[in-house]
Amino acid sequence: PYNVWISEIIFQQTQIVQGTPYYLRFIERFSDVESLAKAKEEDVLKYWEGLGYYSRARNLHESAQRIVSEFDGKFPERYEDILSLKGIGKYTAAAISSFAFNKSYPVIDGNVERVLSRIFNIKEEIKSSKAQKILYAIANDLIKNHDPATFNQAIMDFGAHQCKPKKPNCLECPFQHECEARLLNIIDKRPLKKKKNKKTNRFFEYYVFSRKNKTLIRKRPKGDIWAGLHDFVLKEVSQKELSREQQCLKEFNSKELLLTGISWLYSSSINKRVLSHQNIFIRFHEFSFAEIEIKNNAPFFLVDTNALMDLAFPKTLHLYLVDK
């Protein structure tokens, strides 16, 4: 169940081919619930680096600690107990229940939604509560006469390889004479989806200050993207400001920092990072400095430049450090 849990969380937002190396690395480092529970959050985030959606890693860590304290380190078998763990919804709880414990809980992912919405012509917007209730009722009825793990895997694979989003193979489909969407010639209209919201564009100027093999970094605060990871001095700007070359600074004075004796070293090209709801445009500017004053207990600190790769950074910043 532990391995199923970790794999399901990783592959929620990551394709199998891309996520498998991360999964193997994570399992090698945290081989069971107890090793994950005992680890420091910083270490967990480091081994999650590159997967994004870092709240998933924090939820795994917190849930592992709860499993140790409340379930004696044994992954719970009851569906309700699994569902109560932080970061686990109905889909993941059903996957763990069926794959690890062979219990009859249907897994409803995007592939299953597509298959059932076409065969049974579900007219409601697929993510609506009404549609989800209909889907669950149908799947729950179908799974009763089958091996749960095989049923769930089969219907997901069928959606992935046969009843595909575009150009489904209807001519060789065993349900071609029963599929209501095919009979009504509305295959391309099922499942019914809401229009996606337009992504927000944000523009980040990163100031990378270094002195005598020391680099100034901070831990990102809660309430925004990449919370709990590390980054550098950040100034969020408008698109117009990002497009300009930065001027050499002699002094960097803010409510949190005072740096003097600054010399410009390098400015990067603009990097684009595509997130689920945002596009982040990033530019790095490297400076050396002579003196620093960290004000008002600001969350900045100096670390050995050679040790930066040991810390957890967002993927774009990690790639910047790799290229340095």
C-alpha positions in Angstrom: 0.0 0.0 0.0 2.9 2.4 0.7 4.3 2.1 -2.8 0.8 2.4 -4.4 0.2 5.5 -2.3 3.5 7.2 -3.3 3.0 6.3 -7.0 -0.6 7.6 -7.1 0.4 10.9 -5.6 3.3 11.4 -7.9 1.4 10.4 -11.1 -1.6 12.7 -10.2 0.1 15.6 -12.1 3.0 13.8 -13.9 3.0 11.4 -16.9 4.2 7.9 -16.2 7.3 8.1 -18.4 8.4 11.4 -16.8 7.5 10.5 -13.3 9.0 7.0 -13.0 12.6 8.1 -12.3 11.3 10.4 -9.6 9.2 7.7 -8.1 12.1 5.2 -8.0 14.4 7.8 -6.4 11.8 8.8 -3.8 11.2 5.1 -2.9 14.9 4.4 -2.6 15.4 7.3 -0.2 12.1 6.8 1.8 11.5 3.1 1.6 8.6 2.9 4.0 6.2 5.0 6.1 8.5 5.2 9.0 11.5 6.5 7.0 9.3 9.1 5.4 7.8 10.2 8.7 11.2 10.6 10.4 12.7 12.6 7.5 13.0 16.4 7.7 10.5 18.3 5.5 13.5 20.0 3.7 14.8 16.5 2.7 11.4 15.4 1.5 11.0 18.6 -0.6 14.5 18.0 -2.1 13.6 14.5 -3.3 10.4 15.9 -4.7 12.3 18.7 -6.6 11.2 18.8 -10.3 7.8 17.3 -9.8 6.0 20.6 -8.9 2.8 20.9 -6.8 5.0 20.7 -3.7 2.0 20.6 -1.4 1.7 17.0 -2.4 5.1 16.3 -0.8 4.2 18.1 2.4 0.9 16.2 2.6 2.8 12.9 2.1 5.2 13.8 4.9 2.4 14.9 7.3 0.3 11.8 6.5 3.2 9.5 7.1 3.7 11.0 10.5 0.0 10.5 11.2 0.2 6.9 10.1 3.0 6.3 12.5 1.3 8.0 15.4 -2.3 6.9 14.9 -2.0 3.6 13.0 1.2 2.2 14.6 3.1 2.7 11.3 0.9 0.4 9.4 -0.9 1.8 6.3 -4.7 1.8 7.1 -6.9 -0.7 5.2 -10.3 1.0 5.9 -11.4 3.2 3.0 -12.6 5.9 5.4 -9.2 5.9 7.2 -7.3 6.2 3.9 -9.6 9.0 2.8 -9.0 10.9 6.0 -5.2 11.2 5.3 -4.2 14.6 4.1 -3.8 15.0 0.3 -5.9 11.9 -0.4 -9.3 12.3 -2.2 -11.8 9.8 -3.4 -9.8 8.8 -6.5 -6.6 8.1 -4.6 -8.4 6.3 -1.7 -10.2 4.1 -4.3 -6.9 3.3 -6.1 -5.2 2.3 -2.9 -8.2 0.3 -1.7 -8.5 -1.6 -4.9 -4.9 -2.1 -5.9 -3.4 -2.7 -2.5 -6.4 -4.4 -0.6 -8.6 -5.6 -3.5 -11.6 -3.8 -2.2 -14.5 -2.8 -4.5 -14.1 1.0 -4.8 -14.2 2.3 -8.4 -11.4 4.7 -9.5 -12.7 7.7 -11.4 -9.9 9.4 -13.4 -10.1 11.3 -16.7 -9.9 8.1 -18.7 -12.9 6.6 -16.8 -14.9 9.8 -17.1 -14.4 9.8 -20.9 -15.4 6.1 -21.3 -18.5 6.2 -19.2 -19.6 9.6 -20.4 -19.6 8.4 -24.0 -21.1 4.9 -23.4 -23.9 6.3 -21.2 -24.1 9.8 -22.8 -23.7 11.8 -19.6 -24.9 15.3 -20.5 -23.8 17.2 -17.4 -20.5 19.1 -17.3 -18.1 16.2 -16.3 -16.6 17.8 -13.2 -19.9 18.9 -11.8 -21.1 17.2 -8.6 -24.1 15.8 -10.5 -22.0 14.2 -13.2 -19.6 12.8 -10.6 -22.4 11.2 -8.7 -23.7 9.6 -11.9 -20.2 8.4 -12.8 -19.6 6.9 -9.4 -23.0 5.2 -9.4 -22.4 3.6 -12.8 -18.8 2.5 -12.0 -19.9 1.2 -8.5 -22.5 -0.9 -10.1 -20.2 -2.3 -12.8 -17.3 -3.2 -10.5 -19.4 -5.4 -8.3 -19.1 -8.5 -10.5 -15.3 -8.1 -11.2 -12.0 -8.3 -9.5 -11.6 -4.6 -8.4 -8.0 -4.1 -9.2 -8.4 -5.6 -12.7 -11.6 -3.7 -13.4 -10.1 -0.4 -12.4 -6.9 -1.0 -14.4 -8.8 -2.2 -17.4 -11.2 0.7 -17.7 -8.4 3.2 -17.2 -6.2 1.5 -19.9 -9.3 1.2 -22.2 -9.7 5.0 -22.0 -6.0 5.7 -22.5 -5.5 3.4 -25.5 -8.9 2.8 -27.1 -11.4 5.4 -26.2 -8.9 8.3 -26.6 -9.8 12.0 -26.3 -9.2 12.4 -30.1 -9.7 9.8 -32.8 -11.0 7.0 -30.6 -10.8 3.6 -32.3 -14.6 3.2 -32.5 -14.5 0.6 -35.3 -12.8 -1.9 -33.1 -14.6 -1.0 -29.9 -16.5 -3.8 -28.2 -19.1 -1.2 -27.1 -19.7 0.3 -30.6 -23.3 -0.9 -30.7 -24.0 0.2 -27.1 -22.2 3.5 -26.9 -24.9 6.2 -26.9 -22.5 9.0 -27.9 -21.4 7.0 -31.0 -25.0 6.2 -31.9 -25.9 9.9 -31.6 -22.7 10.9 -33.4 -21.5 13.1 -30.5 -18.3 11.3 -29.5 -16.3 14.6 -29.8 -18.8 16.3 -27.4 -18.3 13.8 -24.6 -17.3 14.4 -21.9 -18.7 17.8 -21.7 -16.1 20.2 -20.2 -16.1 23.8 -19.0 -13.9 26.2 -20.9 -10.5 26.7 -19.2 -9.8 29.9 -17.5 -7.1 32.1 -19.1 -3.7 31.7 -17.3 -2.3 34.6 -15.4 1.1 35.9 -16.5 3.6 36.9 -13.8 7.1 38.4 -14.2 9.9 37.7 -11.8 13.2 39.5 -11.5 15.6 37.4 -9.4 18.7 39.2 -7.9 21.4 36.6 -7.1 23.8 38.2 -4.6 27.1 36.5 -3.8 30.2 37.2 -1.7 33.2 35.1 -1.0 31.6 31.8 -2.1 28.4 32.7 -0.2 25.0 33.2 -1.8 22.0 35.0 -0.4 18.8 32.9 -0.4 15.5 32.7 1.4 12.7 30.2 2.1 9.6 31.1 0.2 6.6 32.0 2.4 3.2 30.3 2.5 0.3 31.6 0.5 2.0 31.6 -3.0 3.6 29.2 -5.5 6.6 27.2 -4.4 5.9 27.7 -0.7 8.6 26.3 1.5 11.2 26.0 -1.3 14.2 28.3 -1.6 14.8 31.2 -4.0 16.7 34.4 -4.2 15.9 38.1 -3.7 12.8 38.5 -5.8 11.1 41.6 -7.4 7.8 40.9 -9.1 7.4 43.4 -12.0 5.3 44.2 -15.0 6.0 42.8 -18.4 7.4 46.1 -19.6 9.9 46.2 -16.7 11.0 42.6 -17.3 12.0 43.4 -20.9 14.5 46.1 -19.9 18.2 45.5 -19.0 18.8 46.0 -15.3 21.0 48.9 -14.3 24.1 48.2 -12.2 23.4 48.7 -8.5 25.6 50.3 -5.9 23.1 49.7 -3.1 20.0 47.5 -2.7 17.8 48.8 0.0 14.4 47.4 0.9 12.4 46.8 4.1 14.2 43.5 4.5 17.7 44.0 3.2 20.5 46.6 2.8 23.3 45.5 0.5 26.2 47.8 -0.3 29.2 47.7 -2.6 27.3 46.0 -5.4 28.8 45.1 -8.7 26.8 43.6 -11.7 28.1 40.4 -13.1 25.6 38.9 -15.4 21.9 39.0 -16.6 20.2 35.9 -18.1 17.7 35.7 -20.9 14.0 35.4 -20.0 12.9 31.9 -18.9 9.3 30.8 -19.1 7.8 28.4 -16.6 4.3 27.0 -17.3 2.3 26.1 -14.3 -1.3 24.9 -14.1 -2.9 28.4 -13.6 0.1 30.7 -14.3 2.8 31.5 -16.7 5.9 32.7 -14.9 8.5 34.7 -16.8 11.9 34.8 -15.0 15.1 36.7 -15.4 18.2 36.2 -13.3 20.7 39.0 -12.4 23.9 38.1 -10.7 25.8 40.6 -8.4 28.6 40.6 -6.0 28.4 42.7 -2.9 30.6 44.0 0.0 28.3 44.3 3.0 24.8 43.1 4.0 22.3 43.9 6.7 19.2 41.7 7.1 16.4 43.7 8.6 13.3 42.8 10.7 14.2 39.1 11.0 13.6 38.7 7.3 13.9 35.1 6.1 17.1 35.6 4.2 20.4 33.9 5.0 23.8 33.2 3.4 24.8 29.7 2.4 27.9 28.2 0.8 27.4 28.5 -3.0 28.7 24.9 -3.4 25.9 23.7 -1.1 23.0 25.3 -3.1 22.3 22.1 -4.9 21.6 20.3 -1.6 18.6 22.5 -1.0 15.2 22.4 -2.6 14.5 25.0 -5.2 11.7 25.3 -7.8 12.5 23.5 -11.0 13.4 26.7 -13.0 15.8 27.9 -10.3 17.3 24.4 -10.0 18.0 24.3 -13.8 19.6 27.8 -13.5 21.9 26.5 -10.7 22.7 23.4 -12.8 23.8 25.6 -15.7 25.9 27.9 -13.6 
